[in-house]
């Protein structure tokens, strides 16, 4: 099941990273979409094209999205390091 609304949106200026929850055979998974907001004819629109100056903000938004998504995992995976005391 994919929700119609993102579970969280991260905004830096006109850059938006939207995180979506998806139920799969392997359990709950999250995906992220990145967009740039703009106004055309008084109407708010979005595009996936970025200007040069949007890139640093996109990096920040994606980094924060990654941190949030990573924090949602409860069990270690092959990609996580397990530390033993």
N, C-alpha and C positions, 0 to 999 in steps of 0.2 A: 504494500500500500504506500502510495506517495501522497503526502499532504498537499493541499492546495495553497498553503501558506508556508513560508520558511519558518523554521523553529527559532531562528535568530538572524538578524541582519546587522552587519557591521558596516558603518559608514565613516569614510574619511573624505570630507568635502563632497564632491560629486561622484566619488567611487563607492560602490556598494558590493559587498560580498554577502550573498544570501546562502544560508545553510539549510538544507532540506533533509528530512528524515524519510528513510525508505526501509520498508520491511522486506527482507529477502529470505531465501532458504537458509542463509547463514545467520539470520537474526537482523537486528536493527543496524543499518548502515547510514552514514551521512555523506552527502555530496555538497559541493559548493559551486555556485555560479557567480561570475564576476561581471559587473556592468558599470557603465558610466551614465549618469543621469544628465539630461539637458532639457531645455524648454524650447519648443517650436510652436509658433502661433499661439502662445499662451497655454499650451498643453505640455504636461510633464511626460517625457519619453525616456527610453533607455536604449543603449547600444552596447555591443561588446567590443567596439573599436575604442582604442585609447590614444590620446595625444601623448607626446613625449613627456610632458610635465605630469601626466596622470600616473606614470609608471611607479614612482616612489610611493604614492598613496596606495596603489594596487598591491605593491609588495607588503606594505604595512597591514592592509586589510586581509590579505591572504595569510600572512603570518599569524594574525590574531585568529583567523578562522581555523587554521591548523591547530593552534594551541587549544581552542575550544573543542574541536572534534577529537583531538587526542585525549583530552580529559574525560570524554564520555565513555571511553573504553574501560571496562572494569576488570577484564582478564588479560594477563600478559599474552602477547602474540610473539611470533618468531622475530618480529621487528623490534620488540621492546627488550631492554636489558634487565634481567632479574638479578638483583644484588643479594648475596647471601651474607649474613653476619657471621 
